[in-house]
Structure formats: C-alpha cells, structure tokens
Amino acid sequence: MTTPMQTQPALPYKSVAAALLFSVILGPVGLLYASFWGGLFMILISLFVVSNKFFFITLLIWLACCIWSVGTVDAYNRKIMNKYLVARLS
C-alpha cells in the first residue's frame, strides 16, 4: 500500500536573480521589487542627484541599488525560511 505524497505549500520566496536584474536595468525603480521603502528612498535621492547633474554619483547610486536589492532579498528569504523551520519544529 502506498501513502500519498504530502505536498508542501510553496513559500513566497523572492528571486535574487530577478532582484539583481531589475536593479541593473532599472536602478532605483528596480529596487522596489526587493524593498518598497528602500526603492522610494533611492528614487528620491536619484531625482536630486540627476537634477543637479552629479552623474558620477548617479553611477554609485545605481551600484548601491544593485547591492541593496540582493542583500534585501537574501535577508527576506532567510526570514521566510526561519519562520518555516520554527513552525515545522513546533
């Protein structure tokens, strides 16, 4: 007699690759995928920097958005996994 396989619900992970791709292509707007408040903050900073024609700083902001989005998604996924493991062990 076979037992039916138990299916686990899919956890709401975010994709690190998608976060990086969005941030590389869209910059601060792509950061919105990983962190709404972080994306909003960087959009406002970017508007100020671009309007004052600090173009080198714009590249640094773009790079910071890429790093921030990957780190935020990684932290989010770890938090989801920890909640799942705690619920599973309880």
Residue frames relative to the residue before (quaternion, step in Angstrom):
aa qw qx qy qz dx dy dz
M 1.0000 0.0000 0.0000 0.0000 0.00 0.00 0.00
T 0.2494 -0.7793 0.5593 0.1328 3.57 -0.84 0.95
T 0.3376 -0.7171 0.5694 0.2183 3.51 -1.13 0.63
P 0.5059 -0.6468 0.4633 0.3334 3.57 -0.98 0.74
M 0.4961 -0.6510 0.4845 0.3089 3.54 -1.04 0.78
Q 0.3532 -0.7092 0.5667 0.2262 3.50 -1.00 0.84
T 0.1997 -0.7755 0.5873 0.1177 3.53 -0.77 0.99
Q 0.2913 -0.7444 0.5770 0.1674 3.51 -0.97 0.88
P 0.5047 -0.6417 0.4663 0.3408 3.57 -0.98 0.72
A 0.5297 -0.6243 0.4685 0.3320 3.55 -1.09 0.70
L 0.3755 -0.7230 0.5364 0.2203 3.52 -0.89 0.96
P 0.4937 -0.6934 0.4396 0.2868 3.60 -0.98 0.74
Y 0.0642 0.8178 -0.5657 0.0837 3.57 0.56 1.13
K 0.3016 -0.6882 0.6195 0.2273 3.51 -1.32 0.40
S 0.4597 -0.6957 0.4878 0.2584 3.54 -1.08 0.72
V 0.4156 -0.7012 0.5255 0.2439 3.57 -0.82 1.03
A 0.6427 0.5276 -0.3252 0.4502 3.58 0.99 -0.80
A 0.6543 0.4967 -0.3155 0.4751 3.59 0.97 -0.80
A 0.6359 0.5278 -0.3336 0.4537 3.59 0.98 -0.80
L 0.6666 0.4871 -0.3010 0.4773 3.58 0.95 -0.85
L 0.6544 0.5157 -0.3144 0.4550 3.58 0.92 -0.87
F 0.6568 0.5022 -0.3121 0.4679 3.59 0.91 -0.88
S 0.6900 0.4833 -0.2861 0.4566 3.57 0.92 -0.87
V 0.6371 0.5137 -0.3374 0.4653 3.59 1.01 -0.71
I 0.7299 0.4258 -0.2457 0.4750 3.58 0.89 -0.90
L 0.8216 0.2789 -0.1097 0.4849 3.58 0.81 -1.00
G 0.3927 -0.7422 0.4683 0.2750 3.60 1.23 -0.19
P 0.8497 -0.0525 0.0544 0.5218 3.58 -0.80 -0.98
V 0.6142 0.5310 -0.3574 0.4617 3.61 1.08 -0.57
G 0.6468 0.5162 -0.3136 0.4657 3.59 1.05 -0.69
L 0.5776 0.5871 -0.3658 0.4335 3.56 1.20 -0.50
L 0.5266 0.6433 -0.4040 0.3816 3.60 1.19 -0.42
Y 0.5789 0.5823 -0.3750 0.4304 3.63 1.13 -0.56
A 0.7377 0.4104 -0.2245 0.4868 3.56 0.94 -0.89
S 0.8105 -0.0296 0.0869 0.5785 3.56 0.85 -0.96
F 0.3846 -0.7435 0.4968 0.2290 3.56 -0.51 1.17
W 0.7211 0.4415 -0.2631 0.4645 3.58 0.74 -1.01
G 0.6206 0.5262 -0.3374 0.4734 3.58 1.08 -0.65
G 0.6562 0.5101 -0.3012 0.4674 3.57 0.98 -0.84
L 0.6515 0.5097 -0.3094 0.4690 3.55 0.96 -0.87
F 0.6434 0.5228 -0.3115 0.4644 3.57 0.97 -0.87
M 0.7089 0.4542 -0.2718 0.4660 3.59 0.84 -0.95
I 0.5880 0.5462 -0.3764 0.4629 3.61 1.10 -0.52
L 0.6685 0.4926 -0.3037 0.4671 3.59 0.90 -0.89
I 0.6410 0.5066 -0.3184 0.4806 3.59 0.98 -0.82
S 0.6668 0.5131 -0.3013 0.4486 3.58 0.93 -0.89
L 0.6221 0.5335 -0.3449 0.4577 3.58 1.00 -0.74
F 0.6521 0.5032 -0.3093 0.4753 3.57 0.98 -0.81
V 0.6842 0.4967 -0.2889 0.4491 3.58 0.84 -0.98
V 0.6851 0.4731 -0.2903 0.4717 3.60 0.88 -0.90
S 0.6588 0.5116 -0.3255 0.4454 3.60 0.95 -0.78
N 0.7108 0.4032 -0.2570 0.5159 3.60 1.15 -0.48
K 0.4510 -0.7491 0.3949 0.2819 3.57 1.36 0.30
F 0.3486 0.6868 -0.5408 0.3381 3.55 0.94 0.99
F 0.0887 -0.8742 0.4756 0.0425 3.56 0.50 1.21
F 0.6168 0.5295 -0.3649 0.4539 3.62 1.02 -0.59
I 0.6433 0.5101 -0.3187 0.4737 3.58 1.01 -0.79
T 0.5786 0.5767 -0.3743 0.4387 3.59 1.13 -0.57
L 0.6450 0.5062 -0.3202 0.4746 3.59 0.99 -0.76
L 0.6437 0.5086 -0.3221 0.4725 3.59 1.02 -0.74
I 0.6311 0.5172 -0.3281 0.4759 3.58 1.04 -0.75
W 0.6271 0.5392 -0.3276 0.4568 3.59 1.00 -0.83
L 0.6655 0.4923 -0.2883 0.4812 3.57 0.96 -0.92
A 0.6405 0.5232 -0.3200 0.4622 3.58 0.99 -0.83
C 0.6292 0.5321 -0.3335 0.4579 3.60 1.03 -0.73
C 0.6383 0.5225 -0.3257 0.4621 3.59 1.00 -0.79
I 0.6809 0.4799 -0.2851 0.4741 3.57 0.87 -0.94
W 0.6551 0.5231 -0.3048 0.4519 3.57 0.94 -0.94
S 0.6797 0.4992 -0.3121 0.4375 3.61 0.84 -0.88
V 0.6521 0.5001 -0.3212 0.4707 3.60 0.96 -0.80
G 0.6709 0.5008 -0.2963 0.4596 3.59 0.92 -0.86
T 0.6634 0.5088 -0.3023 0.4579 3.57 0.98 -0.83
V 0.6655 0.4848 -0.3069 0.4773 3.59 0.93 -0.83
D 0.6322 0.5249 -0.3350 0.4611 3.58 1.00 -0.75
A 0.6621 0.4929 -0.3011 0.4776 3.60 0.95 -0.86
Y 0.6305 0.5328 -0.3248 0.4616 3.59 1.02 -0.79
N 0.6776 0.4899 -0.2934 0.4634 3.59 0.90 -0.92
R 0.6349 0.5150 -0.3317 0.4707 3.60 1.03 -0.72
K 0.6384 0.5258 -0.3242 0.4593 3.58 1.01 -0.80
I 0.6481 0.5067 -0.3124 0.4751 3.60 0.97 -0.84
M 0.6611 0.5044 -0.3081 0.4622 3.59 0.94 -0.89
N 0.6487 0.5139 -0.3238 0.4585 3.61 0.96 -0.80
K 0.6384 0.5087 -0.3309 0.4736 3.60 0.98 -0.77
Y 0.6521 0.5170 -0.3129 0.4577 3.57 0.99 -0.83
L 0.6788 0.4901 -0.2951 0.4603 3.57 0.93 -0.88
V 0.6373 0.5155 -0.3290 0.4688 3.59 1.00 -0.77
A 0.6654 0.4877 -0.3058 0.4753 3.60 0.96 -0.85
R 0.6550 0.5225 -0.3104 0.4490 3.57 1.02 -0.75
L 0.7041 0.4624 -0.2605 0.4718 3.58 1.02 -0.81
S 0.6083 0.5812 -0.3518 0.4104 3.58 1.17 -0.45
